């Protein structure tokens, strides 16, 4: 179990180490495998948003578990 995990993606959907188009941070106790799968799902949903303003405001997500 981990207490803080962060996943970042480029606009193309690749994992990012530096600047990222979208990030998901998990706070609390969650397994890395579950967090990775959830972060990928969140990125897929985020990337299909048509409104650029909504995409901008939802580019940084924090999940508390």
mmCIF file of the N, C-alpha and C atoms, coordinates in Angstrom:
data_MODEL
# 
_entry.id   MODEL 
# 
loop_
_atom_site.group_PDB 
_atom_site.id 
_atom_site.type_symbol 
_atom_site.label_atom_id 
_atom_site.label_alt_id 
_atom_site.label_comp_id 
_atom_site.label_asym_id 
_atom_site.label_entity_id 
_atom_site.label_seq_id 
_atom_site.pdbx_PDB_ins_code 
_atom_site.Cartn_x 
_atom_site.Cartn_y 
_atom_site.Cartn_z 
_atom_site.occupancy 
_atom_site.B_iso_or_equiv 
_atom_site.pdbx_formal_charge 
_atom_site.auth_seq_id 
_atom_site.auth_comp_id 
_atom_site.auth_asym_id 
_atom_site.auth_atom_id 
_atom_site.pdbx_PDB_model_num 
ATOM 1   N N  . UNK A 1 1  ? 0.836   -1.184 0.000   1.00 0.00 ? 1  UNK A N  1 
ATOM 2   C CA . UNK A 1 1  ? 0.000   0.000  0.000   1.00 0.00 ? 1  UNK A CA 1 
ATOM 3   C C  . UNK A 1 1  ? 0.880   1.245  0.000   1.00 0.00 ? 1  UNK A C  1 
ATOM 4   N N  . UNK A 1 2  ? 0.385   2.267  -0.643  1.00 0.00 ? 2  UNK A N  1 
ATOM 5   C CA . UNK A 1 2  ? 1.136   3.519  -0.716  1.00 0.00 ? 2  UNK A CA 1 
ATOM 6   C C  . UNK A 1 2  ? 0.292   4.647  -0.128  1.00 0.00 ? 2  UNK A C  1 
ATOM 7   N N  . UNK A 1 3  ? 0.940   5.735  0.262   1.00 0.00 ? 3  UNK A N  1 
ATOM 8   C CA . UNK A 1 3  ? 0.193   6.840  0.849   1.00 0.00 ? 3  UNK A CA 1 
ATOM 9   C C  . UNK A 1 3  ? 0.128   8.048  -0.064  1.00 0.00 ? 3  UNK A C  1 
ATOM 10  N N  . UNK A 1 4  ? 0.846   8.074  -1.145  1.00 0.00 ? 4  UNK A N  1 
ATOM 11  C CA . UNK A 1 4  ? 0.788   9.189  -2.080  1.00 0.00 ? 4  UNK A CA 1 
ATOM 12  C C  . UNK A 1 4  ? 1.350   8.782  -3.427  1.00 0.00 ? 4  UNK A C  1 
ATOM 13  N N  . UNK A 1 5  ? 0.507   8.718  -4.418  1.00 0.00 ? 5  UNK A N  1 
ATOM 14  C CA . UNK A 1 5  ? 0.933   8.334  -5.763  1.00 0.00 ? 5  UNK A CA 1 
ATOM 15  C C  . UNK A 1 5  ? 0.535   9.425  -6.740  1.00 0.00 ? 5  UNK A C  1 
ATOM 16  N N  . UNK A 1 6  ? 1.396   9.685  -7.720  1.00 0.00 ? 6  UNK A N  1 
ATOM 17  C CA . UNK A 1 6  ? 1.091   10.698 -8.733  1.00 0.00 ? 6  UNK A CA 1 
ATOM 18  C C  . UNK A 1 6  ? 1.357   10.107 -10.105 1.00 0.00 ? 6  UNK A C  1 
ATOM 19  N N  . UNK A 1 7  ? 0.401   10.277 -10.992 1.00 0.00 ? 7  UNK A N  1 
ATOM 20  C CA . UNK A 1 7  ? 0.527   9.831  -12.376 1.00 0.00 ? 7  UNK A CA 1 
ATOM 21  C C  . UNK A 1 7  ? 0.323   11.034 -13.275 1.00 0.00 ? 7  UNK A C  1 
ATOM 22  N N  . UNK A 1 8  ? 1.194   11.190 -14.256 1.00 0.00 ? 8  UNK A N  1 
ATOM 23  C CA . UNK A 1 8  ? 1.123   12.323 -15.175 1.00 0.00 ? 8  UNK A CA 1 
ATOM 24  C C  . UNK A 1 8  ? 1.141   11.802 -16.605 1.00 0.00 ? 8  UNK A C  1 
ATOM 25  N N  . UNK A 1 9  ? 0.393   12.473 -17.475 1.00 0.00 ? 9  UNK A N  1 
ATOM 26  C CA . UNK A 1 9  ? 0.282   12.054 -18.868 1.00 0.00 ? 9  UNK A CA 1 
ATOM 27  C C  . UNK A 1 9  ? 0.506   13.237 -19.799 1.00 0.00 ? 9  UNK A C  1 
ATOM 28  N N  . UNK A 1 10 ? 1.143   12.964 -20.938 1.00 0.00 ? 10 UNK A N  1 
ATOM 29  C CA . UNK A 1 10 ? 1.237   13.970 -21.988 1.00 0.00 ? 10 UNK A CA 1 
ATOM 30  C C  . UNK A 1 10 ? -0.101  14.018 -22.709 1.00 0.00 ? 10 UNK A C  1 
ATOM 31  N N  . UNK A 1 11 ? -0.272  14.975 -23.587 1.00 0.00 ? 11 UNK A N  1 
ATOM 32  C CA . UNK A 1 11 ? -1.521  15.088 -24.344 1.00 0.00 ? 11 UNK A CA 1 
ATOM 33  C C  . UNK A 1 11 ? -1.765  13.862 -25.217 1.00 0.00 ? 11 UNK A C  1 
ATOM 34  N N  . UNK A 1 12 ? -0.691  13.164 -25.592 1.00 0.00 ? 12 UNK A N  1 
ATOM 35  C CA . UNK A 1 12 ? -0.810  11.968 -26.426 1.00 0.00 ? 12 UNK A CA 1 
ATOM 36  C C  . UNK A 1 12 ? -1.110  10.712 -25.618 1.00 0.00 ? 12 UNK A C  1 
ATOM 37  N N  . UNK A 1 13 ? -1.069  10.823 -24.281 1.00 0.00 ? 13 UNK A N  1 
ATOM 38  C CA . UNK A 1 13 ? -1.386  9.688  -23.432 1.00 0.00 ? 13 UNK A CA 1 
ATOM 39  C C  . UNK A 1 13 ? -0.188  8.931  -22.911 1.00 0.00 ? 13 UNK A C  1 
ATOM 40  N N  . UNK A 1 14 ? 1.009   9.431  -23.152 1.00 0.00 ? 14 UNK A N  1 
ATOM 41  C CA . UNK A 1 14 ? 2.215   8.783  -22.658 1.00 0.00 ? 14 UNK A CA 1 
ATOM 42  C C  . UNK A 1 14 ? 2.503   9.248  -21.230 1.00 0.00 ? 14 UNK A C  1 
ATOM 43  N N  . UNK A 1 15 ? 3.072   8.378  -20.413 1.00 0.00 ? 15 UNK A N  1 
ATOM 44  C CA . UNK A 1 15 ? 3.468   8.815  -19.064 1.00 0.00 ? 15 UNK A CA 1 
ATOM 45  C C  . UNK A 1 15 ? 4.482   9.959  -19.153 1.00 0.00 ? 15 UNK A C  1 
ATOM 46  N N  . UNK A 1 16 ? 4.374   10.922 -18.266 1.00 0.00 ? 16 UNK A N  1 
ATOM 47  C CA . UNK A 1 16 ? 5.247   12.092 -18.292 1.00 0.00 ? 16 UNK A CA 1 
ATOM 48  C C  . UNK A 1 16 ? 6.027   12.191 -16.993 1.00 0.00 ? 16 UNK A C  1 
ATOM 49  N N  . UNK A 1 17 ? 7.303   12.548 -17.110 1.00 0.00 ? 17 UNK A N  1 
ATOM 50  C CA . UNK A 1 17 ? 8.127   12.778 -15.925 1.00 0.00 ? 17 UNK A CA 1 
ATOM 51  C C  . UNK A 1 17 ? 8.163   14.253 -15.568 1.00 0.00 ? 17 UNK A C  1 
ATOM 52  N N  . UNK A 1 18 ? 8.155   15.105 -16.575 1.00 0.00 ? 18 UNK A N  1 
ATOM 53  C CA . UNK A 1 18 ? 8.216   16.543 -16.342 1.00 0.00 ? 18 UNK A CA 1 
ATOM 54  C C  . UNK A 1 18 ? 6.862   17.187 -16.546 1.00 0.00 ? 18 UNK A C  1 
ATOM 55  N N  . UNK A 1 19 ? 6.823   18.130 -17.485 1.00 0.00 ? 19 UNK A N  1 
ATOM 56  C CA . UNK A 1 19 ? 5.573   18.830 -17.787 1.00 0.00 ? 19 UNK A CA 1 
ATOM 57  C C  . UNK A 1 19 ? 4.538   17.845 -18.328 1.00 0.00 ? 19 UNK A C  1 
ATOM 58  N N  . UNK A 1 20 ? 3.322   17.973 -17.831 1.00 0.00 ? 20 UNK A N  1 
ATOM 59  C CA . UNK A 1 20 ? 2.261   17.054 -18.224 1.00 0.00 ? 20 UNK A CA 1 
ATOM 60  C C  . UNK A 1 20 ? 0.996   17.823 -18.563 1.00 0.00 ? 20 UNK A C  1 
ATOM 61  N N  . UNK A 1 21 ? 0.196   17.247 -19.443 1.00 0.00 ? 21 UNK A N  1 
ATOM 62  C CA . UNK A 1 21 ? -1.079  17.850 -19.813 1.00 0.00 ? 21 UNK A CA 1 
ATOM 63  C C  . UNK A 1 21 ? -2.141  17.536 -18.760 1.00 0.00 ? 21 UNK A C  1 
ATOM 64  N N  . UNK A 1 22 ? -1.996  16.385 -18.096 1.00 0.00 ? 22 UNK A N  1 
ATOM 65  C CA . UNK A 1 22 ? -3.003  15.959 -17.124 1.00 0.00 ? 22 UNK A CA 1 
ATOM 66  C C  . UNK A 1 22 ? -2.323  15.164 -16.023 1.00 0.00 ? 22 UNK A C  1 
ATOM 67  N N  . UNK A 1 23 ? -2.686  15.431 -14.763 1.00 0.00 ? 23 UNK A N  1 
ATOM 68  C CA . UNK A 1 23 ? -2.116  14.686 -13.638 1.00 0.00 ? 23 UNK A CA 1 
ATOM 69  C C  . UNK A 1 23 ? -3.223  14.184 -12.727 1.00 0.00 ? 23 UNK A C  1 
ATOM 70  N N  . UNK A 1 24 ? -2.962  13.039 -12.118 1.00 0.00 ? 24 UNK A N  1 
ATOM 71  C CA . UNK A 1 24 ? -3.859  12.472 -11.122 1.00 0.00 ? 24 UNK A CA 1 
ATOM 72  C C  . UNK A 1 24 ? -3.000  12.131 -9.910  1.00 0.00 ? 24 UNK A C  1 
ATOM 73  N N  . UNK A 1 25 ? -3.382  12.638 -8.753  1.00 0.00 ? 25 UNK A N  1 
ATOM 74  C CA . UNK A 1 25 ? -2.667  12.376 -7.511  1.00 0.00 ? 25 UNK A CA 1 
ATOM 75  C C  . UNK A 1 25 ? -3.592  11.642 -6.557  1.00 0.00 ? 25 UNK A C  1 
ATOM 76  N N  . UNK A 1 26 ? -3.090  10.564 -5.970  1.00 0.00 ? 26 UNK A N  1 
ATOM 77  C CA . UNK A 1 26 ? -3.860  9.765  -5.025  1.00 0.00 ? 26 UNK A CA 1 
ATOM 78  C C  . UNK A 1 26 ? -3.308  10.004 -3.628  1.00 0.00 ? 26 UNK A C  1 
ATOM 79  N N  . UNK A 1 27 ? -4.191  10.337 -2.699  1.00 0.00 ? 27 UNK A N  1 
ATOM 80  C CA . UNK A 1 27 ? -3.826  10.571 -1.310  1.00 0.00 ? 27 UNK A CA 1 
ATOM 81  C C  . UNK A 1 27 ? -4.583  9.554  -0.474  1.00 0.00 ? 27 UNK A C  1 
ATOM 82  N N  . UNK A 1 28 ? -3.877  8.807  0.314   1.00 0.00 ? 28 UNK A N  1 
ATOM 83  C CA . UNK A 1 28 ? -4.502  7.781  1.131   1.00 0.00 ? 28 UNK A CA 1 
ATOM 84  C C  . UNK A 1 28 ? -3.912  6.425  0.818   1.00 0.00 ? 28 UNK A C  1 
ATOM 85  N N  . UNK A 1 29 ? -4.569  5.407  1.270   1.00 0.00 ? 29 UNK A N  1 
ATOM 86  C CA . UNK A 1 29 ? -4.056  4.051  1.081   1.00 0.00 ? 29 UNK A CA 1 
ATOM 87  C C  . UNK A 1 29 ? -4.745  3.407  -0.117  1.00 0.00 ? 29 UNK A C  1 
ATOM 88  N N  . UNK A 1 30 ? -3.981  3.209  -1.168  1.00 0.00 ? 30 UNK A N  1 
ATOM 89  C CA . UNK A 1 30 ? -4.475  2.577  -2.393  1.00 0.00 ? 30 UNK A CA 1 
ATOM 90  C C  . UNK A 1 30 ? -3.310  1.831  -3.023  1.00 0.00 ? 30 UNK A C  1 
ATOM 91  N N  . UNK A 1 31 ? -3.580  0.697  -3.607  1.00 0.00 ? 31 UNK A N  1 
ATOM 92  C CA . UNK A 1 31 ? -2.499  -0.064 -4.233  1.00 0.00 ? 31 UNK A CA 1 
ATOM 93  C C  . UNK A 1 31 ? -2.078  0.617  -5.529  1.00 0.00 ? 31 UNK A C  1 
ATOM 94  N N  . UNK A 1 32 ? -0.815  0.486  -5.857  1.00 0.00 ? 32 UNK A N  1 
ATOM 95  C CA . UNK A 1 32 ? -0.284  1.106  -7.071  1.00 0.00 ? 32 UNK A CA 1 
ATOM 96  C C  . UNK A 1 32 ? -0.997  0.572  -8.319  1.00 0.00 ? 32 UNK A C  1 
ATOM 97  N N  . UNK A 1 33 ? -1.267  -0.716 -8.348  1.00 0.00 ? 33 UNK A N  1 
ATOM 98  C CA . UNK A 1 33 ? -1.927  -1.316 -9.513  1.00 0.00 ? 33 UNK A CA 1 
ATOM 99  C C  . UNK A 1 33 ? -3.320  -0.721 -9.726  1.00 0.00 ? 33 UNK A C  1 
ATOM 100 N N  . UNK A 1 34 ? -4.092  -0.582 -8.637  1.00 0.00 ? 34 UNK A N  1 
ATOM 101 C CA . UNK A 1 34 ? -5.431  0.004  -8.736  1.00 0.00 ? 34 UNK A CA 1 
ATOM 102 C C  . UNK A 1 34 ? -5.346  1.477  -9.140  1.00 0.00 ? 34 UNK A C  1 
ATOM 103 N N  . UNK A 1 35 ? -4.385  2.189  -8.574  1.00 0.00 ? 35 UNK A N  1 
ATOM 104 C CA . UNK A 1 35 ? -4.230  3.603  -8.898  1.00 0.00 ? 35 UNK A CA 1 
ATOM 105 C C  . UNK A 1 35 ? -3.842  3.796  -10.360 1.00 0.00 ? 35 UNK A C  1 
ATOM 106 N N  . UNK A 1 36 ? -2.942  2.957  -10.872 1.00 0.00 ? 36 UNK A N  1 
ATOM 107 C CA . UNK A 1 36 ? -2.542  3.072  -12.278 1.00 0.00 ? 36 UNK A CA 1 
ATOM 108 C C  . UNK A 1 36 ? -3.722  2.858  -13.217 1.00 0.00 ? 36 UNK A C  1 
ATOM 109 N N  . UNK A 1 37 ? -4.513  1.836  -12.946 1.00 0.00 ? 37 UNK A N  1 
ATOM 110 C CA . UNK A 1 37 ? -5.680  1.542  -13.786 1.00 0.00 ? 37 UNK A CA 1 
ATOM 111 C C  . UNK A 1 37 ? -6.693  2.688  -13.722 1.00 0.00 ? 37 UNK A C  1 
ATOM 112 N N  . UNK A 1 38 ? -6.918  3.213  -12.532 1.00 0.00 ? 38 UNK A N  1 
ATOM 113 C CA . UNK A 1 38 ? -7.861  4.316  -12.377 1.00 0.00 ? 38 UNK A CA 1 
ATOM 114 C C  . UNK A 1 38 ? -7.343  5.582  -13.055 1.00 0.00 ? 38 UNK A C  1 
ATOM 115 N N  . UNK A 1 39 ? -6.054  5.851  -12.926 1.00 0.00 ? 39 UNK A N  1 
ATOM 116 C CA . UNK A 1 39 ? -5.470  7.041  -13.564 1.00 0.00 ? 39 UNK A CA 1 
ATOM 117 C C  . UNK A 1 39 ? -5.592  6.947  -15.083 1.00 0.00 ? 39 UNK A C  1 
ATOM 118 N N  . UNK A 1 40 ? -5.350  5.773  -15.646 1.00 0.00 ? 40 UNK A N  1 
ATOM 119 C CA . UNK A 1 40 ? -5.475  5.592  -17.105 1.00 0.00 ? 40 UNK A CA 1 
ATOM 120 C C  . UNK A 1 40 ? -6.922  5.823  -17.531 1.00 0.00 ? 40 UNK A C  1 
ATOM 121 N N  . UNK A 1 41 ? -7.883  5.295  -16.757 1.00 0.00 ? 41 UNK A N  1 
ATOM 122 C CA . UNK A 1 41 ? -9.307  5.491  -17.078 1.00 0.00 ? 41 UNK A CA 1 
ATOM 123 C C  . UNK A 1 41 ? -9.664  6.972  -17.013 1.00 0.00 ? 41 UNK A C  1 
ATOM 124 N N  . UNK A 1 42 ? -9.189  7.658  -15.971 1.00 0.00 ? 42 UNK A N  1 
ATOM 125 C CA . UNK A 1 42 ? -9.459  9.089  -15.839 1.00 0.00 ? 42 UNK A CA 1 
ATOM 126 C C  . UNK A 1 42 ? -8.857  9.872  -17.001 1.00 0.00 ? 42 UNK A C  1 
ATOM 127 N N  . UNK A 1 43 ? -7.648  9.488  -17.437 1.00 0.00 ? 43 UNK A N  1 
ATOM 128 C CA . UNK A 1 43 ? -7.044  10.169 -18.577 1.00 0.00 ? 43 UNK A CA 1 
ATOM 129 C C  . UNK A 1 43 ? -7.882  9.957  -19.837 1.00 0.00 ? 43 UNK A C  1 
ATOM 130 N N  . UNK A 1 44 ? -8.338  8.736  -20.075 1.00 0.00 ? 44 UNK A N  1 
ATOM 131 C CA . UNK A 1 44 ? -9.153  8.447  -21.262 1.00 0.00 ? 44 UNK A CA 1 
ATOM 132 C C  . UNK A 1 44 ? -10.426 9.289  -21.254 1.00 0.00 ? 44 UNK A C  1 
ATOM 133 N N  . UNK A 1 45 ? -11.077 9.403  -20.113 1.00 0.00 ? 45 UNK A N  1 
ATOM 134 C CA . UNK A 1 45 ? -12.278 10.239 -20.014 1.00 0.00 ? 45 UNK A CA 1 
ATOM 135 C C  . UNK A 1 45 ? -11.935 11.704 -20.242 1.00 0.00 ? 45 UNK A C  1 
ATOM 136 N N  . UNK A 1 46 ? -10.847 12.161 -19.640 1.00 0.00 ? 46 UNK A N  1 
ATOM 137 C CA . UNK A 1 46 ? -10.421 13.557 -19.768 1.00 0.00 ? 46 UNK A CA 1 
ATOM 138 C C  . UNK A 1 46 ? -10.091 13.898 -21.220 1.00 0.00 ? 46 UNK A C  1 
ATOM 139 N N  . UNK A 1 47 ? -9.428  12.990 -21.914 1.00 0.00 ? 47 UNK A N  1 
ATOM 140 C CA . UNK A 1 47 ? -8.993  13.268 -23.282 1.00 0.00 ? 47 UNK A CA 1 
ATOM 141 C C  . UNK A 1 47 ? -10.160 13.354 -24.267 1.00 0.00 ? 47 UNK A C  1 
ATOM 142 N N  . UNK A 1 48 ? -11.332 12.832 -23.894 1.00 0.00 ? 48 UNK A N  1 
ATOM 143 C CA . UNK A 1 48 ? -12.487 12.894 -24.799 1.00 0.00 ? 48 UNK A CA 1 
ATOM 144 C C  . UNK A 1 48 ? -13.368 14.115 -24.557 1.00 0.00 ? 48 UNK A C  1 
ATOM 145 N N  . UNK A 1 49 ? -13.039 14.921 -23.548 1.00 0.00 ? 49 UNK A N  1 
ATOM 146 C CA . UNK A 1 49 ? -13.825 16.129 -23.287 1.00 0.00 ? 49 UNK A CA 1 
ATOM 147 C C  . UNK A 1 49 ? -13.665 17.102 -24.460 1.00 0.00 ? 49 UNK A C  1 
ATOM 148 N N  . UNK A 1 50 ? -14.764 17.590 -24.966 1.00 0.00 ? 50 UNK A N  1 
ATOM 149 C CA . UNK A 1 50 ? -14.726 18.464 -26.139 1.00 0.00 ? 50 UNK A CA 1 
ATOM 150 C C  . UNK A 1 50 ? -14.446 19.926 -25.783 1.00 0.00 ? 50 UNK A C  1 
ATOM 151 N N  . UNK A 1 51 ? -14.869 20.360 -24.634 1.00 0.00 ? 51 UNK A N  1 
ATOM 152 C CA . UNK A 1 51 ? -14.725 21.753 -24.241 1.00 0.00 ? 51 UNK A CA 1 
ATOM 153 C C  . UNK A 1 51 ? -13.324 22.002 -23.671 1.00 0.00 ? 51 UNK A C  1 
ATOM 154 N N  . UNK A 1 52 ? -12.521 22.858 -24.318 1.00 0.00 ? 52 UNK A N  1 
ATOM 155 C CA . UNK A 1 52 ? -11.156 23.095 -23.836 1.00 0.00 ? 52 UNK A CA 1 
ATOM 156 C C  . UNK A 1 52 ? -11.095 23.730 -22.447 1.00 0.00 ? 52 UNK A C  1 
ATOM 157 N N  . UNK A 1 53 ? -12.102 24.523 -22.081 1.00 0.00 ? 53 UNK A N  1 
ATOM 158 C CA . UNK A 1 53 ? -12.119 25.123 -20.752 1.00 0.00 ? 53 UNK A CA 1 
ATOM 159 C C  . UNK A 1 53 ? -12.325 24.052 -19.679 1.00 0.00 ? 53 UNK A C  1 
ATOM 160 N N  . UNK A 1 54 ? -13.212 23.122 -19.930 1.00 0.00 ? 54 UNK A N  1 
ATOM 161 C CA . UNK A 1 54 ? -13.444 22.029 -18.989 1.00 0.00 ? 54 UNK A CA 1 
ATOM 162 C C  . UNK A 1 54 ? -12.186 21.172 -18.874 1.00 0.00 ? 54 UNK A C  1 
ATOM 163 N N  . UNK A 1 55 ? -11.525 20.914 -19.994 1.00 0.00 ? 55 UNK A N  1 
ATOM 164 C CA . UNK A 1 55 ? -10.282 20.136 -19.962 1.00 0.00 ? 55 UNK A CA 1 
ATOM 165 C C  . UNK A 1 55 ? -9.223  20.849 -19.135 1.00 0.00 ? 55 UNK A C  1 
ATOM 166 N N  . UNK A 1 56 ? -9.136  22.161 -19.274 1.00 0.00 ? 56 UNK A N  1 
ATOM 167 C CA . UNK A 1 56 ? -8.137  22.915 -18.526 1.00 0.00 ? 56 UNK A CA 1 
ATOM 168 C C  . UNK A 1 56 ? -8.394  22.827 -17.027 1.00 0.00 ? 56 UNK A C  1 
ATOM 169 N N  . UNK A 1 57 ? -9.647  22.992 -16.614 1.00 0.00 ? 57 UNK A N  1 
ATOM 170 C CA . UNK A 1 57 ? -9.980  22.992 -15.197 1.00 0.00 ? 57 UNK A CA 1 
ATOM 171 C C  . UNK A 1 57 ? -9.934  21.594 -14.587 1.00 0.00 ? 57 UNK A C  1 
ATOM 172 N N  . UNK A 1 58 ? -10.022 20.563 -15.389 1.00 0.00 ? 58 UNK A N  1 
ATOM 173 C CA . UNK A 1 58 ? -9.982  19.207 -14.842 1.00 0.00 ? 58 UNK A CA 1 
ATOM 174 C C  . UNK A 1 58 ? -8.661  18.509 -15.138 1.00 0.00 ? 58 UNK A C  1 
ATOM 175 N N  . UNK A 1 59 ? -7.651  19.248 -15.555 1.00 0.00 ? 59 UNK A N  1 
ATOM 176 C CA . UNK A 1 59 ? -6.358  18.644 -15.894 1.00 0.00 ? 59 UNK A CA 1 
ATOM 177 C C  . UNK A 1 59 ? -5.587  18.175 -14.662 1.00 0.00 ? 59 UNK A C  1 
ATOM 178 N N  . UNK A 1 60 ? -5.885  18.724 -13.503 1.00 0.00 ? 60 UNK A N  1 
ATOM 179 C CA . UNK A 1 60 ? -5.246  18.308 -12.263 1.00 0.00 ? 60 UNK A CA 1 
ATOM 180 C C  . UNK A 1 60 ? -6.315  17.721 -11.355 1.00 0.00 ? 60 UNK A C  1 
ATOM 181 N N  . UNK A 1 61 ? -6.206  16.425 -11.112 1.00 0.00 ? 61 UNK A N  1 
ATOM 182 C CA . UNK A 1 61 ? -7.195  15.746 -10.280 1.00 0.00 ? 61 UNK A CA 1 
ATOM 183 C C  . UNK A 1 61 ? -6.524  15.163 -9.045  1.00 0.00 ? 61 UNK A C  1 
ATOM 184 N N  . UNK A 1 62 ? -7.220  15.257 -7.920  1.00 0.00 ? 62 UNK A N  1 
ATOM 185 C CA . UNK A 1 62 ? -6.745  14.683 -6.660  1.00 0.00 ? 62 UNK A CA 1 
ATOM 186 C C  . UNK A 1 62 ? -7.824  13.720 -6.168  1.00 0.00 ? 62 UNK A C  1 
ATOM 187 N N  . UNK A 1 63 ? -7.409  12.499 -5.880  1.00 0.00 ? 63 UNK A N  1 
ATOM 188 C CA . UNK A 1 63 ? -8.325  11.472 -5.409  1.00 0.00 ? 63 UNK A CA 1 
ATOM 189 C C  . UNK A 1 63 ? -7.941  11.136 -3.974  1.00 0.00 ? 63 UNK A C  1 
ATOM 190 N N  . UNK A 1 64 ? -8.882  11.304 -3.058  1.00 0.00 ? 64 UNK A N  1 
ATOM 191 C CA . UNK A 1 64 ? -8.650  10.990 -1.655  1.00 0.00 ? 64 UNK A CA 1 
ATOM 192 C C  . UNK A 1 64 ? -9.373  9.698  -1.329  1.00 0.00 ? 64 UNK A C  1 
ATOM 193 N N  . UNK A 1 65 ? -8.626  8.751  -0.816  1.00 0.00 ? 65 UNK A N  1 
ATOM 194 C CA . UNK A 1 65 ? -9.259  7.470  -0.469  1.00 0.00 ? 65 UNK A CA 1 
ATOM 195 C C  . UNK A 1 65 ? -9.059  7.129  0.988   1.00 0.00 ? 65 UNK A C  1 
# 
